[in-house]
Amino acid sequence: LVSSLIAGTLKAKVVLIEKDKMGGDCLNTGCVPSKSLIRAAKIASMAKRADEFGFDQVKVDFDFAKVMGKIQDRIKKIEPHDSVERYQSLGVDCVRGEAKIIDPYRIEVNEEVICTKNIILATGAAPLVPPFKGLDQTRFFTSENLWQLRERPERFLVLGGGPIGCELAQCFSRLGSKVTLVEAASHILTKEDDDVSNLIQDKLAGEGISFFLNHRAKEFIREGSQDYLVCDNNGQEKKIAFDAVLIALGRKARTKGFGLQELEIKVSKEGTIAHDSLMRTNYPNIYVCGDAAGPFQFTHTAAHQAWYASVNALFRPLVSFKVDERVIPWASFTDPEVATVGLNEKQAIKDKIDYEVHRYDISELDRAITDREETGFVKVLNAPGKDRILGATIVSPNAGDIIQEFVIAMKYGLGLNKILKTIHIYPTLVEANRFVAGNWRKSRVSIRSLNWLETFHRLRR
Ligand SMILES: Cc1cc2nc3c(=O)[nH]c(=O)nc-3n(C[C@H](O)[C@H](O)[C@H](O)COP(=O)(O)OP(=O)(O)OC[C@H]3O[C@@H](n4cnc5c(N)ncnc54)[C@H](O)[C@@H]3O)c2cc1C
């Protein structure tokens, strides 16, 4: 969508080929339905917490099927943004059909051949479903078909503790399923620092989700009419009963069935389509972006790469732009949210980068207190002895919005001092960013200078 929009806007002749639904994963099975469900689940959770606000009781009666059905009206509302009509009006020729590359200059679709100067591959990714023994005999869901579910599973098993697994586990738990989350690693949200993963795990466990960490799924079995997942926990076997299971074990780039192998277009060892810093594959006129290119799997990084792929395809060799992947933010939309940009401690240690860390706990923040949302923190990594920001992680409500201040700061080289000296509206959650900068500043004040100040004021009395 983004690549073709840029090309259309720049008055190039562009054809967008989509085999399924316009809007791809994000609109139809990813960001939009998941965020809509998160909102509905939040209402159920707030009702449960009503007594904290002085209400005797707020009872939420609901029909699970209706709540799931309501997600579709959000998709419908956003659909026009990604529609064929909108894209045609912006100069993009939209073709519905499955594309196959015949050679670097020809694409076959609906038994017709389109000749082209450049190709951009934006084929996305699909849920990774390992061939577990017995899986085909069970009621299993992925992020692709979960949205058709209309009957609430009593016991909902989530396999995988990444962002998708955690977001959806919390939703189903809040909507009344007994949720069990199984994760092979020792932590959920493994990309995040351990203090972040632990906080989210504690929050989810406090809401009633059971965790089996260090449990590697082996196979699915049925005994009578009961389904079980069999896992390995350091050599011990564990059987977990469930009514429905969500496989959330990651997503694999779509690289097969459209001519890559025939053309010997290279695939990386991570399974994404290999590309250089101009987003070119091993064919100089075939570009790639989004989940198919990796390593990120976000809508905003897909759009970012799409700009480079499009502009390079349209204007090389006159100009070339190397993709700038220095400041990449992302969020997991659990409650509280987790948002990260740049380095966290785990990555800094892995990359052997020296850092200082400063933290501010939002339990001290006025707005978090008024809102009764006091769980979370802001953590900033800076270059030792300098105010240069290396990375930030925020765990709080709306962390995905609040992180943006650090994204801009990092992108344009603004340090913690500049954040500290900027007025932040009171009372807001974003004030936490200024307070963490304040903690950094305080850590730099020497005892000697404080003693000197004390003497100065004494002398002026
Ligand atoms: C449950 C869930 C929640 C998510 N939440 C977020 C979030 O909150 N924020 C975020 O940033 N990201 C989120 N994501 C990830 C986000 O959806 C993806 O990163 C994004 O959609 C990638 O965009 P893309 O254009 O690369 O691929 P896609 O959106 O997958 O689009 C690829 C398109 O290519 C089409 N296609 C493939 N092969 C062919 C062919 N041969 N011919 C024609 N068409 C073809 C497919 O039908 C598809 O429509 C989420 C994903 C999931 C599953």
The ligand as an SDF file (V2000), in Angstrom:
LIG
                    3D

 53 58  0  0  0  0  0  0  0  0999 V2000
   -2.3200  -10.1370   15.9510 C   0  0  0  0  0  0  0  0  0  0  0  0
   -1.3650   -9.1480   15.3760 C   0  0  0  0  0  0  0  0  0  0  0  0
   -1.2440   -7.8990   15.9410 C   0  0  0  0  0  0  0  0  0  0  0  0
   -0.3690   -6.9680   15.4060 C   0  0  0  0  0  0  0  0  0  0  0  0
   -0.2880   -5.7570   16.0000 N   0  0  0  0  0  0  0  0  0  0  0  0
    0.5560   -4.8330   15.5050 C   0  0  0  0  0  0  0  0  0  0  0  0
    0.6310   -3.5440   16.0890 C   0  0  0  0  0  0  0  0  0  0  0  0
   -0.0590   -3.2460   17.0600 O   0  0  0  0  0  0  0  0  0  0  0  0
    1.4940   -2.6360   15.5560 N   0  0  0  0  0  0  0  0  0  0  0  0
    2.2760   -2.9490   14.4810 C   0  0  0  0  0  0  0  0  0  0  0  0
    3.0510   -2.0920   14.0380 O   0  0  0  0  0  0  0  0  0  0  0  0
    2.2290   -4.1660   13.9050 N   0  0  0  0  0  0  0  0  0  0  0  0
    1.3880   -5.1110   14.3910 C   0  0  0  0  0  0  0  0  0  0  0  0
    1.3040   -6.3360   13.7750 N   0  0  0  0  0  0  0  0  0  0  0  0
    2.1830   -6.6100   12.6340 C   0  0  0  0  0  0  0  0  0  0  0  0
    1.6480   -5.9790   11.3420 C   0  0  0  0  0  0  0  0  0  0  0  0
    0.3580   -6.4630   11.0810 O   0  0  0  0  0  0  0  0  0  0  0  0
    2.5980   -6.3240   10.1980 C   0  0  0  0  0  0  0  0  0  0  0  0
    3.9090   -5.9790   10.5530 O   0  0  0  0  0  0  0  0  0  0  0  0
    2.2400   -5.5510    8.9150 C   0  0  0  0  0  0  0  0  0  0  0  0
    0.9510   -5.8770    8.4960 O   0  0  0  0  0  0  0  0  0  0  0  0
    3.2620   -5.8920    7.8260 C   0  0  0  0  0  0  0  0  0  0  0  0
    2.8810   -5.2790    6.6390 O   0  0  0  0  0  0  0  0  0  0  0  0
    3.3240   -5.8830    5.2210 P   0  0  0  0  0  0  0  0  0  0  0  0
    2.7920   -4.9290    4.2180 O   0  0  0  0  0  0  0  0  0  0  0  0
    4.7420   -6.2180    5.2440 O   0  0  0  0  0  0  0  0  0  0  0  0
    2.5570   -7.2830    5.1040 O   0  0  0  0  0  0  0  0  0  0  0  0
    1.0120   -7.6620    5.1050 P   0  0  0  0  0  0  0  0  0  0  0  0
    0.1900   -6.6700    5.8170 O   0  0  0  0  0  0  0  0  0  0  0  0
    0.9470   -9.0740    5.5550 O   0  0  0  0  0  0  0  0  0  0  0  0
    0.6190   -7.5750    3.5790 O   0  0  0  0  0  0  0  0  0  0  0  0
    1.0970   -8.4920    2.6320 C   0  0  0  0  0  0  0  0  0  0  0  0
    0.0400   -8.6740    1.5780 C   0  0  0  0  0  0  0  0  0  0  0  0
    0.5990   -9.3380    0.4610 O   0  0  0  0  0  0  0  0  0  0  0  0
   -0.3830  -10.1880   -0.1010 C   0  0  0  0  0  0  0  0  0  0  0  0
    0.3130  -11.1920   -0.9170 N   0  0  0  0  0  0  0  0  0  0  0  0
    1.2290  -12.0990   -0.5050 C   0  0  0  0  0  0  0  0  0  0  0  0
    1.6780  -12.8170   -1.5420 N   0  0  0  0  0  0  0  0  0  0  0  0
    1.0460  -12.3540   -2.6400 C   0  0  0  0  0  0  0  0  0  0  0  0
    1.0790  -12.6950   -4.0300 C   0  0  0  0  0  0  0  0  0  0  0  0
    1.8690  -13.6560   -4.5050 N   0  0  0  0  0  0  0  0  0  0  0  0
    0.2910  -12.0100   -4.8840 N   0  0  0  0  0  0  0  0  0  0  0  0
   -0.5070  -11.0110   -4.4330 C   0  0  0  0  0  0  0  0  0  0  0  0
   -0.5870  -10.6600   -3.1420 N   0  0  0  0  0  0  0  0  0  0  0  0
    0.1670  -11.3160   -2.2580 C   0  0  0  0  0  0  0  0  0  0  0  0
   -1.0930  -10.7530    1.1090 C   0  0  0  0  0  0  0  0  0  0  0  0
   -2.3800  -11.2220    0.7810 O   0  0  0  0  0  0  0  0  0  0  0  0
   -1.1320   -9.5270    2.0530 C   0  0  0  0  0  0  0  0  0  0  0  0
   -2.3270   -8.8070    1.9250 O   0  0  0  0  0  0  0  0  0  0  0  0
    0.4150   -7.2930   14.2740 C   0  0  0  0  0  0  0  0  0  0  0  0
    0.2920   -8.5510   13.6760 C   0  0  0  0  0  0  0  0  0  0  0  0
   -0.5830   -9.4660   14.2120 C   0  0  0  0  0  0  0  0  0  0  0  0
   -0.7070  -10.8080   13.5540 C   0  0  0  0  0  0  0  0  0  0  0  0
  1  2  1  0
  2  3  1  0
  2 52  2  0
  3  4  2  0
  4  5  1  0
  4 50  1  0
  5  6  2  0
  6  7  1  0
  6 13  1  0
  7  8  2  0
  7  9  1  0
  9 10  1  0
 10 11  2  0
 10 12  1  0
 12 13  2  0
 13 14  1  0
 14 15  1  0
 14 50  1  0
 15 16  1  0
 16 17  1  0
 16 18  1  0
 18 19  1  0
 18 20  1  0
 20 21  1  0
 20 22  1  0
 22 23  1  0
 23 24  1  0
 24 25  2  0
 24 26  1  0
 24 27  1  0
 27 28  1  0
 28 29  2  0
 28 30  1  0
 28 31  1  0
 31 32  1  0
 32 33  1  0
 33 34  1  0
 33 48  1  0
 34 35  1  0
 35 36  1  0
 35 46  1  0
 36 37  1  0
 36 45  1  0
 37 38  2  0
 38 39  1  0
 39 40  1  0
 39 45  2  0
 40 41  1  0
 40 42  2  0
 42 43  1  0
 43 44  2  0
 44 45  1  0
 46 47  1  0
 46 48  1  0
 48 49  1  0
 50 51  2  0
 51 52  1  0
 52 53  1  0
M  END
$$$$
